[in-house]
Every structure is written in structure tokens, then in C-alpha cells.
Amino acid sequence: MDLKLSPVSPAALARPAVAPRTVSAGAEAGFSTALSGALKSLSASQAEATQMQREVQMENPQVSLEQTMVSMQKAQIGFQAALHVRNRMVQAYTDIMNMQV
């Protein structure tokens, strides 16, 4: 979950914030693809937070403590969200397996 905040300009308000997604007939854009992309993004966020922690510990003047803390919080929130999704998926699987046919 990579959240990038940028200042809003008047030109940005004129165009739509989210471009419509187009999927070709042969492309697989299902749940597994979305889940895989989200997990890769989460992994990248955690790696970024870890790298920023190392840079702060080595007293790199280019990396501030505030940026590091925000990056760590984003990684933690993303991880908690992934855990909730996983728990819901396991619960749904358990419910389906316990259904009588």
C-alpha cells in the first residue's frame, strides 16, 4: 500500500482523479492478481521503512526522523490491513467448508 500525497494544483482538479481501468480480453484482472499486487506493494513499503530506519540510525542527513516514522506507520497499517483480509478469507473458507450440501 503505497500512499503518495502530493499538493493539489488547479490543473489536477480539472481532470479526473482516477483514470478508468481498461482490461483487454486476454488479461487476467481477477482477485488473485489484485491480492498479489497488494502484497507486493506491502512488501515494498516494509522494505522502504526498514531502509529508512537504517539510514536514520547511520545519521544520514538526507533522511529525516519524521519521514521514517511516517513510512513505518504506513507499513504497519498496511500489514494490519493484510492480516484482516487474510483472517476474513480464512473465515470465509471455513464457513464454506462447513456448509451442508
Residue pairs with C-beta under 8 A, 6 or more apart in sequence:
1 38
1 41
1 42
1 45
1 74
1 77
1 78
1 81
2 41
2 44
2 45
2 74
3 74
21 29
23 29
35 85
38 82
39 82
41 78
42 75
42 78
42 79
42 82
45 71
45 74
45 75
45 78
46 75
46 78
46 79
48 71
48 75
49 68
49 71
49 72
49 74
49 75
52 63
52 67
52 68
52 71
52 72
53 68
53 72
55 62
55 63
55 68
56 63
56 64
56 65
56 68
